[in-house]
Amino acid sequence: MKTFRSKRYGFEIDIPEDWSCPPTSFIRRLLRLDKNLNFKGPAGELINIQIGSLFPEPSLKDTEIEFRRYAEDLGYSNVETSIIQVGGKNHFCACYVMGKMRPDSGFLWYMKDTGKLKETAEVPRGLVVVVKKYCLVFKGIEYAITCRLGIRVESDKEIFEEKEALYDAIVSTFRLIET
């Protein structure tokens, strides 16, 4: 594992050695483009971290209620919620299925039958997007961590189940640092 550190937002997280980290140029920081960080794995894995203020901090139950409303509005299905402990604190997380994506949210698909990656905003026929979202909140700042992997509707469900353990392990390394 290697460590990605954001002094600006006061956190660090460990990711696998073969994953790419988001660029951290002066221009990106100046334009505040570093509030949306993407980490990419070699088989199409994607972790996105979005950072924003959240005050007052909602309870875990309120977060679940709001998330279920959000998921219903967007047509997400198979919503399963849980709790993850990060930084000595319980945080909300949810796993769900997206049937469609916004046209501007390009996605790198892993096609098991060909073993190749395909980048497209369209969900390939016969596939759905399975997402695990972690809502970490520390000191009035929310770190919304979204992990996505394209899978076939039923036959390749185990691909995401294998990656979910990796995502949980990565997110559990999230920690605040002194800035």
Secondary structure, DSSP 8 states (H G I E B T S, - for coil): -EEEEETTTTEEEEE-TTSB-----HHHHHTTGGGEEEEE-TTS-EEEEEEEE--S---HHHHHHHHHHHHHHTT-EEEEEEEEEETTEEEEEEEEEES---TT--EEEEETTTTEEEEESS--TTEEEEEEEEEEEETTEEEEEEEEEEEESSTTHHHHHHHHHHHHHHHTT-EE---
